[in-house]
Amino acid sequence: MRVTLLHNPKAGDAKHRKDELMLALTRAGHQGTYQSTNERGFIKTLKQPADLVLAAGGDGTVAAVACQLIDSGIPLSVLPLGTANNLARALGFVAPAEEIIDSLESGKRRTFDVGLAQGPSARRYFFEATGGGLFADYVRGARKQRKKKSNGNQLPKGEEMALHGALLRRMLHTYPARRWKIEIDGNDTSGRYILWEAMNIRFVGPALHLAPHAATKDGRLDFVCARETDRALLMKYLDARMAGKKIKSPLPTRRFRELRVSWKRSTIHLDDELWQNTKKNKKLSNEIRITVKASALIILQPATGIRR
């Protein structure tokens, strides 16, 4: 196959450098084209003829590449080289990179739904989740934490996940429940929330399993929320996750097709990015509509290592 490899060279280790990955593609019988996602204009590479696009990196890298492939008809595969790898796990890529490359030829195609957030002045896709409250401010805090630690030394995955979990737990202790105006499939569910999430997959943030019943090709999203009465349950869940226990979230979930939300002076996240307020008057409320773009992506899953 003609494979376009879009690679974040800062992800992974020495086994996942450009030369090693390209050699693995050649050995598997593929014709590879390499492009670093850290270089400007990497999107132009996707205009070249290809039978498959292979995204090598973490969740941010996969999402950036996937955005360019929506409705293109070109299948996407993933080499999970990040920390949480929430999106790679949801798409079925849990094997080592070399094993995934070796099994691409026998892979099977499937479709994948994508979340869509639309506001008065912006329209954005998301793949993991979008939401407000605790996780949105956690994303902001995690970005600041990464900048402080950007000294070129990459922490082991376990240590980095522990740092993220500790940050989230520390924030939860004093995080206030805020008023959100929310309408789900025409029903008013407004109230005071510590967090709310519209989830496209089962995991969010530092591999937190908040939507155990989320499906990736049913044309719906899962609404997950925590009110003040859920604070102790959420804290207990975070403690268990930080201790390495694989337990499901105790938070309530609800499947939906359309969510409308408006807010003032609060943060919204889409995956690991923040929804920017482009209005000049920041005192005005924001409004967004969250829906699903069904079967927006084609995924080529390798036959090996598929566990969900």
N, C-alpha and C positions, 0 to 999 in steps of 0.2 A: 504494500500500500504506500501511497504518497502521504507521509505524515509530517505535519507542521508542528514542531515542538516549541511551545512558548514556555520559557523557563525563568523562574525567579532564582538567580544564582546565589542569593543570600539564604535560601532555604535548604534544608537537608545538611548533608555532611560531604566528606571527600568523595564518597561513592556516587554522589549525585551532581558532580560537576558536568559541565558541557560535554567534554570529551568522552566521559564514561557513559553518559546517556545516549549520545549519538552513536557510540560504538555498539551499545546494546540494541539500538534500533537496526543498525546494519546487520548485526549477527542474526536478528530475528527475520531478516529478509525484507526490511522496509527501506524506502527511499526517504530519508529525513531532511527537513529544512529547519534550521535552528534560528530562534530569535529570543533575545533576552527581554523580559517584560520591564526591566529597569531602563531600557533605552527608549528615547523619544521616537514616536512614530511606529511603535511595534504593531499597532493595529493594521498598518498597511500590509504587513506580512500575510494577514488573513485573506487578502484579495487574490493571493496566488492560488492556483489550482491545488486541491488537496482532497484526499479521501477521508482524512481524519485529522482533527486538531487535538493535540495532547498537551494539557496544561499541567506543568510541574511546579508545585509550590503549595502554599497554604490556602486557607479559605478565601483570603482577599485576592490572591492570584487567580484562583479558579473562577471567582465571581466576575472579575474584570474580563477574563477571556470569554466566559459564558455569555456575558452581555452582548458581545459582538456576534455571537452565533445564533441568537434568537431568530427564528423563522428563516434561517439560512439554508436548512436542509443538510448542513455539514455536521456529522456526528462529533461529539466531544468525549474524550477519555481523560482520566486524571491520574497523576502520580502524586500521592499524598505526602508532601515533604514539610508540612507545617506543624504547628503545635497541637491545636484542637482537632483539625481536619473534620469538622462537623459536616461540611458539604460533601467531601469525598466519601465519608462513611454513609451518608444518605444515598449517594449515587451508586454505592456498592463497591467502592475501591478501597479495600482494606489489606491487600497483600503488599509485599515489598515491591518497590518500583521495577526491579528487574523481572520479577515474576509476572507483573502486569504487562510489561512490554512483550514478553515471550508468548503471552496468551491472547494478544490483540487480534491476531488473524482469525481465531475461532470465536471471537466475541459476538454477542447478540445485541441487536438494537432495541431500545425501549424509549418511550417518551418521558418527559419530565415537565411538570407544571412550574411556572414562575410567578412569584408575587409581583403586583404592580401597585405603586402608590402614586396618586395624582393629586396635585394641588393647583391653586390658581396660576402659579408661575413655574411649575416644575413637574416633571414626570420621570419616575425612577423605578427600575426593576430591583427586586431583591430575591434572594435565593434561600436564605436561612429564616430570617424573621425581621419584622419591623415592630417597634413598640415604643412605649414611653415610661417614664418613671425610673426606677432603680437601674435597670439594665442600660437604658440610654445614657444615664449619668456615669455608669460604670464604663461604658465605651469611651466617654470623654476622659475619665480618669486613667484608663488603661493606655490611651494614646499619650497622655502626659508622662506616664510611667515609662513607656517605651523610649520617649525622647531623652529622659534623664539617664537611661541605661544604654543609650546608643553609643557605646564605646568600642564596638566591633567585636565584643566577646558575646557569643551566643550561649545562653544557658541551656542545660539539658531540658528536655520536654517536661519531665516530672517537676523540676524546680520552677520552671516558668508557669506551669499550670497551678502549682501551689501558690505562687505569688498572686496570680489572678484571683484564685479562690479566696485568699486572705483579704485582698482588696474589696471584693464583693461582700464578704462577711462583715468587714469593718464598716462599710457604708450602710449595711442593713440595720445595724444597731440603732442608728439615730435618723434613718431616712424617713422623712414625713410622707404620710399618705396625702396625695394632692387630688384636687377636683378635676375630673376629665368628663367632657361631654362625648358620649359614645353611642352610636346607633349600629346595631348588628342585624342585618337582614330586615331592616325596617322597625326593629324593636329597640326601645330606649333602654340602655344599660348604663347610663351615666352614674357617676358616684365618685367616691374618694378611693384611689388605688395607690398602693405602694409601687406596683408595676402592672403593666398589661402588655401582652405580646400577641401579635398575629403571626403564627408560626407556619412555615411551609414545610419544615422537616422536624424531626423529633428533638434535635439538639440545638442549643444556643449558647453563646458565650464560651466559658471554659468547660465545654463538653457537658453542660447540664441537660439532663434528660427530662424536659418539661412537658413535652407533648407526646406521650407514649403511643397514641393512636394515629398520629399524623401520617398521611399517605402522600406519595409524591406524584400521583397521576389520577386523582379523583375530582379535580376541578374545585377543590375547597381548601380553606386554610383552617387552622385551629386557634381559637381565642383562649389564651391562658392569662389568669389574673391573680393578684394577691391584694387583699384588703388588709386593714389593720388587724382584723381577727386571724389572719393567716400568717402574721409575722413570726410567731413561735414555730409554726410548722415549717416555714421556709428556712429559718435558722437551723432547725434540726436537720433538714435535708442537706443544707450546705455543709454542715459538720460531717455528715455521713459521707458525702462526696469527697471532701478533703481527706477523709480517713481511708479513701480508696474503695469504699463500698459501692456496689452497683445497684442502686435502688431507684425506683421511679418517683417522680414528683408527686406530692400530695395535693397539689393545686388543682382546682377545677378547670376543665377544658370544655370547649363548645365549638363545634364545627360550623363554618359559615361560608357564604359566597361574597358578601359585601359588608364592609365596615366603614363607617364615616366617623371621623373624630375631629373635634375642634378643641383648642387649648390656648392658654396664655402663659407666657414666660416659663415654659417647660421645654425639655429636650426630647426630640424624637430620633431614634436611630433606624437605619436600614442596613442590616447585616452589621459590619463593623465601621460604618460611616455614619455621620450625623446629617440629619435633614436640616438644610440651611434655610433660615428665614430671609427671603430676598426682598421683603417689603421694607420700605423706607421707615414707616412708622411701626416700630417693634412692639408698641403697646397694643396694637390690634391683634385679635385672635387669628390663629392659623387654622386652616381646614385641609384635610386630605381625605381621599377616598381610596380604600384598599380593596383590591379585587385579585382575581387569579387569571393569568393568561394560560389557558390549558394547553398541554402538549407543545409548549413553546420551544423546547430543546429536544434534540435527539442525542441519546447517550449510547455509546458503544461500551457495553460492559464485558470485561474479560470473563471467561468461563471459570477462572480460578479465583478463590478467595472471596467470593461474594457472600457476605453475611450482613444481615440487617436486623 
